[in-house]
Amino acid sequence: MSEHDEQRTPAEAAEAAAAEDEATAQATRVEGSARVADVHREVAETDVRRAEEEREQAEEQTEKLSRKERKAREKAEKAAAEALEERKKAHEAERQAHAAQRAAPQQPTQTSTASVSSPGVGSTSAPLAQAAAAAPAPAPPPSAPAAQSAAERPEVLVGAAFAGAFLLARLIRAATSSND
């Protein structure tokens, strides 16, 4: 103890002790506040890192979706090109069939007369029956006009609708599937 401590009154000593206790309590509060500030800083840094990771994941997802979208688009374009090529082939085949039909002479179907027996036309036959037998065979009824396009035939339209629905289902399935 120093000489100055001995000269203090008990009230001064109590006041000095209270001041010292208050200084210690103040230092503890400041240290606690510093720790809280450190924790807040660490939480903020963690939030920043988490936001960066989420952004990176979102970019990866976007890139993955872009790749899937690009693949689906390429697949759809390829399917459309194939469909167009098939339509061209079908149209060409139809055109050739019509050309061959026009080029082929209209001949009645030949039948064998070996198994056909008829009484024939004789002198006792009615004159109208004799005239009908002597007349050339009647022309067959005209078939569908040659200019009838595939779009006017219902069976072709149904087939095209089915093919379109099938392709659409395949595209939707490819776009929504989980594999890359």
C-alpha positions in Angstrom: 0.0 0.0 0.0 1.2 3.4 -0.7 1.1 6.4 1.5 -1.8 7.9 -0.4 -3.9 4.7 0.2 -3.4 5.0 3.9 -4.6 8.5 4.0 -8.0 7.7 2.4 -11.1 7.6 4.4 -13.3 4.5 4.3 -15.8 6.5 2.2 -13.1 7.3 -0.4 -11.9 3.7 -0.4 -15.5 2.5 -1.0 -15.9 5.1 -3.7 -12.6 4.0 -5.3 -13.7 0.3 -5.1 -17.1 1.2 -6.7 -15.4 3.1 -9.4 -13.0 0.2 -10.1 -16.0 -2.2 -10.1 -17.8 0.1 -12.5 -14.7 0.3 -14.8 -14.5 -3.5 -14.8 -18.2 -3.8 -15.6 -17.9 -1.2 -18.4 -14.9 -3.1 -19.8 -16.9 -6.4 -19.7 -19.8 -4.7 -21.5 -17.5 -3.2 -24.2 -15.8 -6.6 -24.6 -19.3 -8.3 -25.0 -20.4 -5.7 -27.5 -17.2 -6.3 -29.4 -18.0 -10.1 -29.4 -21.5 -9.4 -30.6 -20.1 -7.2 -33.4 -17.7 -10.0 -34.4 -20.6 -12.5 -34.5 -22.7 -10.1 -36.6 -19.7 -9.6 -39.0 -19.3 -13.4 -39.3 -23.0 -13.8 -40.0 -22.9 -11.1 -42.7 -19.8 -12.8 -44.3 -21.7 -16.1 -44.2 -24.7 -14.6 -45.8 -22.5 -13.1 -48.5 -20.9 -16.5 -49.2 -24.3 -18.2 -49.2 -25.7 -15.6 -51.7 -22.7 -16.2 -53.9 -23.2 -19.9 -53.8 -26.9 -19.6 -54.6 -26.1 -17.3 -57.5 -23.5 -19.8 -58.8 -26.1 -22.6 -58.5 -28.7 -20.5 -60.3 -26.2 -19.8 -63.1 -25.4 -23.5 -63.3 -29.1 -24.3 -63.5 -29.7 -21.7 -66.1 -26.8 -23.1 -68.2 -28.1 -26.6 -67.7 -31.6 -25.6 -68.8 -30.1 -23.7 -71.8 -28.2 -26.8 -72.9 -31.4 -28.9 -72.5 -33.4 -26.3 -74.3 -30.8 -26.1 -77.1 -30.8 -29.9 -77.4 -34.6 -30.0 -77.5 -34.7 -27.2 -80.1 -32.1 -29.0 -82.3 -34.0 -32.3 -81.9 -37.3 -30.6 -82.9 -35.6 -28.9 -85.9 -34.2 -32.2 -87.0 -37.6 -33.9 -86.6 -39.2 -31.1 -88.6 -36.6 -31.4 -91.4 -37.2 -35.2 -91.5 -40.9 -34.6 -91.6 -40.5 -32.1 -94.5 -38.3 -34.6 -96.4 -40.8 -37.4 -95.9 -43.6 -35.1 -97.1 -41.6 -34.3 -100.2 -41.0 -38.0 -100.8 -44.7 -38.8 -100.3 -45.7 -36.0 -102.7 -43.2 -37.1 -105.3 -44.5 -40.7 -105.0 -48.1 -39.5 -105.3 -47.2 -37.5 -108.4 -45.4 -40.5 -110.0 -48.4 -42.7 -109.2 -50.8 -40.2 -110.9 -48.5 -39.9 -113.9 -48.3 -43.7 -114.2 -52.1 -44.0 -113.9 -52.5 -41.4 -116.6 -49.9 -43.1 -118.8 -51.4 -46.6 -118.5 -54.1 -47.3 -121.0 -57.6 -48.0 -119.7 -58.0 -51.7 -120.4 -60.8 -53.7 -119.0 -59.8 -56.6 -116.8 -59.2 -59.7 -118.8 -61.2 -62.7 -117.6 -60.9 -66.3 -118.6 -63.9 -67.5 -120.5 -63.1 -71.1 -120.1 -65.4 -71.5 -117.1 -68.1 -69.1 -118.2 -70.9 -70.5 -120.2 -73.7 -68.5 -121.6 -76.6 -69.4 -123.8 -75.3 -66.9 -126.2 -77.3 -64.8 -128.6 -79.2 -66.7 -131.1 -82.1 -66.2 -133.5 -84.6 -66.8 -130.7 -83.1 -64.0 -128.5 -85.0 -60.7 -128.2 -83.8 -58.0 -130.5 -82.9 -55.7 -127.6 -80.8 -58.4 -126.0 -79.0 -58.9 -129.3 -78.3 -55.2 -129.5 -77.0 -55.1 -126.0 -74.7 -58.0 -126.5 -73.3 -56.4 -129.7 -72.7 -53.1 -128.0 -69.3 -52.3 -126.5 -69.0 -52.7 -122.7 -70.1 -49.6 -120.8 -67.3 -47.4 -119.6 -66.5 -47.8 -115.9 -67.6 -45.0 -113.7 -65.1 -42.2 -113.4 -62.8 -42.7 -110.4 -61.7 -40.0 -108.1 -60.3 -37.0 -110.0 -56.6 -37.2 -110.5 -56.1 -33.7 -109.3 -57.4 -34.6 -105.8 -54.6 -33.7 -103.4 -53.5 -35.5 -100.2 -55.0 -32.7 -98.1 -58.5 -33.5 -99.5 -58.4 -37.1 -98.5 -59.6 -37.8 -95.0 -57.4 -40.8 -94.3 -54.3 -38.7 -95.1 -55.5 -35.9 -92.8 -56.1 -38.4 -90.0 -52.7 -39.8 -90.5 -51.1 -36.4 -90.5 -52.9 -35.4 -87.3 -51.7 -38.6 -85.6 -48.1 -38.1 -86.7 -48.2 -34.5 -85.5 -49.6 -35.5 -82.1 -47.0 -38.2 -81.8 -44.2 -35.8 -82.6 -45.6 -33.2 -80.1 -45.8 -35.9 -77.4 -42.2 -36.9 -78.0 -41.0 -33.3 -77.9 -42.8 -32.6 -74.6 -41.5 -35.8 -73.1 -37.9 -34.9 -74.2 -38.3 -31.4 -72.7 -39.6 -32.6 -69.4 -37.4 -35.6 -68.9 -34.9 -35.4 -66.1 -31.8 -36.8 -68.0 -29.5 -34.4 -69.8 
